[in-house]
Amino acid sequence: MRKMRIVIYNNDIEVAQFYEDLCRKLGKEMSTQVELKVYTSSDSLLFDMDDSEFCKKLDIIFLTLNAGNIKIPDRIREAGYTNLIVLIGGEEMVVTYEQLFDMEAYNFVRDSRTPACLERFSQIFQRAREEIAQRRSEKLILSYGGEIQQIAIHDINYFEVQNYTTLNVFYGDAKKFTFISSLSKMENHLKGRKFMRASRFYLVSLDAVQKIMPNSVIMRDGTDIPVGRRYYMALKSAVNQGAKWV
């Protein structure tokens, strides 16, 4: 797999350096190149997270949780980041963490250098590596007029009905491919991979939704897609739930 892109946030530069070194060590042990960016300022982190291209390329965030930055995970999700967040906190944050966050959705590691905590960190790092590799390897094989196209599922932004027998798939940076199928067939084929109807004519990737409004969604490629009234509540709920997904 290509490199893992990792962000580490801790307002203590010495602790941030420790986790940076640990990630580099684990990457080397797992034969995975890591690209790291370390933040000691939450303002700087949130400023960069407002860049949609930065969000899209980022694989994992290790974020130290304390009473003063308890809202940062939600603000990161609101910025459009949908991949893995691992929260790190001291003993005093365990109860707060359990009250505020869905245990199935976030990972939490105690900020301790005990063997047990370091082993848990290593296990989460390994699981993240495996999930990233799997996500990047899943491809959709489409054909039309003798042309065959393999498209990584995580690159897909949305599908659009062109006519009764063909669809357009939009992916990557403004790429498009036309193929023979129906929206219902694609919806069934991609079941469980975070795609939902926006209307009778659009199937969108929840990972690619930047913002949802009563009548439309803004996608990560900047496209404004209309949302049908009958689909709005379910789509809104799924997008909001995405703030808890990893």
Beta strands, then each sheet from edge to edge (+ up, - down):
strand 1: 4-9
strand 2: 34-39
strand 3: 60-64
strand 4: 84-89
strand 5: 107-110
strand 6: 139-144
strand 7: 147-152
strand 8: 156-161
strand 9: 166-171
strand 10: 175-180
strand 11: 195-199
strand 12: 202-205
strand 13: 209-213
strand 14: 216-219
strand 15: 224-226
sheet 1: 2+ 1+ 3+ 4+ 5+
sheet 2: 6+ 7-
sheet 3: 10+ 9- 8+ 12- 11+
sheet 4: 13+ 14- 15+
end
